[in-house]
Amino acid sequence: MHILPAIDIKDGQAVRLFKGDFEQKTVVNPDVLGQARIFADAGITFIHVVDLDGALAGQATNRDLIAALKAATGLGIEVGGGIRTLKQIRDYLNVGIDRVIIGSMAVKNPDFVQEALNQFGADRIVVGIDAKRGWVATEGWLKTSRVDYLSLAKEMEAMGVRLFVYTDVDRDGTLSGPNFDHYRKLTAELTEARVIASGGIASLTDLMKLQEIGTAGAIVGKAYYNGNVSLEDLKRFGG
């Protein structure tokens, strides 16, 4: 299982949210590039970056900062937040971003995902499924659809998606533990696609349980920033 430390960007700073609530924001490092260098210097190879401003605005608001982050560190990077057009995806890939995460558009316009897969390939396109009580959340988690997470994952897998990031919004930033039941269902029901776990991870024990379930990776945010999980711990899992 591969571990991806998280950098969520809001107003040019690295932050953490509580249950996706933009009003409950904690700045964990005002220097985004500095935080990325900490990961790179520690031997971390791949990170998860979210453009929170972009998720709200529906555009790649922090594109230049994220491109600079890639150029300065050489880290493997997957990016999500505000991805609404093929042009945005192409631009991110052209500046060296390794994977682009499509979130809201997977619910709103599945054909967009198909076109992205056709143009850029399944190794570069990730579908992010964020759910509240099992229902898929969109628009920076501000809206909740009537599409359940498992149905969407199966639909996207049939389309050719091979990697998902699944987040239980109600656990994100809470250190309350992942939604293991949902990860068990996803790994059992999906036949070819892999799942990266996100949301609620609090300890090494959580990471070991996710590894046992069979998730392909896990995104660690608050558990790292508050000291529950160290950089050395992350590297032990191949972070």
Residue pairs with C-beta under 8 A, 6 or more apart in sequence:
1 207
1 210
1 211
1 215
1 216
1 217
1 218
1 237
1 238
2 46
2 196
2 216
2 217
2 218
2 237
2 238
2 239
3 207
3 217
3 218
3 219
3 220
3 234
3 237
3 238
3 239
4 46
4 47
4 48
4 78
4 196
4 217
4 218
4 219
4 220
4 239
5 39
5 44
5 47
5 48
5 219
5 220
5 221
5 224
5 234
5 239
6 47
6 48
6 49
6 50
6 198
6 219
6 220
6 221
6 224
7 14
7 32
7 35
7 36
7 47
7 48
7 49
7 50
7 69
8 14
8 15
8 16
8 17
8 49
8 50
8 52
8 221
9 15
9 32
9 49
9 50
9 51
9 52
9 53
9 62
9 65
9 66
9 81
10 22
10 25
10 52
10 53
11 53
12 30
12 32
12 62
12 65
13 27
13 29
13 30
13 31
13 32
14 27
14 28
14 29
14 30
14 31
14 32
14 35
15 25
15 26
15 27
15 28
15 52
16 25
16 26
16 28
16 173
16 221
16 222
16 225
17 24
17 25
17 26
17 52
17 172
17 173
18 24
18 26
18 172
18 173
18 174
19 169
19 170
19 171
19 172
19 173
19 174
20 130
20 137
20 140
20 141
20 169
20 172
20 173
22 52
22 56
22 140
24 173
28 35
28 225
29 35
32 65
32 69
33 65
33 68
33 69
33 72
33 73
36 47
36 69
36 72
36 73
36 75
37 72
37 73
38 231
39 47
39 73
39 75
39 231
40 73
40 74
40 75
42 231
42 232
42 234
42 235
43 235
44 75
44 231
44 234
44 235
44 239
45 75
45 76
45 238
45 239
46 75
46 76
46 77
46 78
46 98
46 239
47 75
47 76
47 77
47 78
48 77
48 78
48 80
48 165
48 198
48 219
49 66
49 69
49 77
49 78
49 79
49 80
50 79
50 80
50 81
51 60
51 61
51 62
51 63
51 66
51 79
51 80
51 81
51 82
52 81
52 140
53 61
53 62
53 81
53 82
54 60
54 61
54 62
54 63
54 81
54 82
54 83
55 80
55 81
55 82
55 103
55 139
55 140
55 141
56 82
56 139
56 140
56 142
57 82
58 82
58 84
58 139
59 82
59 84
59 88
60 66
60 81
60 82
60 83
60 88
60 91
60 92
61 81
61 82
62 81
63 88
63 91
63 92
63 95
66 77
66 79
66 92
66 97
67 92
67 95
67 96
67 97
69 75
69 77
70 77
70 95
70 96
70 97
71 95
71 96
76 98
77 96
77 97
77 98
77 99
78 97
78 98
78 99
78 100
78 101
78 126
78 165
79 92
79 97
79 99
79 100
79 101
80 100
80 101
80 102
80 103
80 126
80 128
80 165
81 101
81 103
81 140
82 88
83 89
83 100
83 101
83 102
83 103
83 105
84 104
84 105
86 112
86 115
86 116
86 119
88 100
89 100
89 102
89 116
89 119
89 120
89 125
90 119
90 120
92 100
93 100
93 120
93 124
98 124
99 123
99 124
99 125
99 126
99 163
100 116
100 120
100 124
100 125
100 126
101 126
101 127
101 128
101 165
102 112
102 113
102 116
102 125
102 126
102 127
102 128
103 127
103 128
103 129
103 130
103 138
104 138
104 139
105 112
105 113
106 112
106 113
106 127
106 128
106 129
106 152
106 156
107 136
107 138
107 145
107 147
107 152
108 138
110 155
110 156
110 159
113 125
113 127
113 156
113 159
113 161
114 159
114 160
116 125
117 125
117 159
117 160
117 161
122 160
122 161
122 162
122 163
123 162
125 161
126 161
126 163
126 164
126 165
126 196
127 153
127 156
127 161
127 163
127 164
127 165
128 164
128 165
128 166
128 167
129 136
129 149
129 152
129 153
129 164
129 165
129 166
129 167
130 136
130 137
130 138
130 141
130 166
130 167
130 169
131 137
131 148
131 149
131 166
131 167
131 168
131 169
131 182
132 141
132 144
132 168
132 169
132 170
133 170
134 148
134 149
134 150
134 182
135 144
135 145
135 146
135 147
135 148
135 149
136 144
136 145
136 147
136 148
136 149
136 152
137 143
137 144
137 145
137 169
138 144
138 145
141 169
149 166
149 182
149 186
150 182
150 185
150 186
150 189
153 164
153 166
153 186
153 189
153 190
153 193
153 195
154 189
154 190
156 164
156 193
157 190
157 191
157 192
157 193
161 193
162 192
162 193
162 194
163 193
163 194
163 195
163 196
163 216
164 186
164 190
164 193
164 194
164 195
164 196
165 195
165 196
165 198
165 219
166 182
166 183
166 186
166 195
166 196
166 197
166 198
167 198
167 199
168 178
168 179
168 182
168 199
168 200
169 199
171 177
171 178
171 179
171 199
171 200
172 198
172 199
172 200
172 221
173 199
173 221
173 222
174 200
175 200
175 201
175 202
175 222
175 223
175 226
175 228
176 200
176 202
177 200
177 201
177 202
177 206
178 197
178 199
178 200
178 201
178 206
178 209
178 210
178 218
179 199
179 200
180 209
180 210
180 213
183 195
183 197
183 210
183 213
183 215
184 213
186 195
187 195
187 213
187 214
187 215
194 215
194 216
194 217
195 215
195 216
196 215
196 216
196 217
196 218
196 219
197 210
197 215
197 217
197 218
197 219
198 218
198 219
199 219
200 206
201 207
201 210
201 218
201 219
201 220
201 221
201 223
201 229
202 223
202 228
203 223
203 228
203 229
204 229
204 233
206 223
207 218
207 220
207 229
207 233
207 237
210 218
211 237
218 237
220 229
220 234
220 239
222 228
223 229
224 230
224 231
224 234
231 239
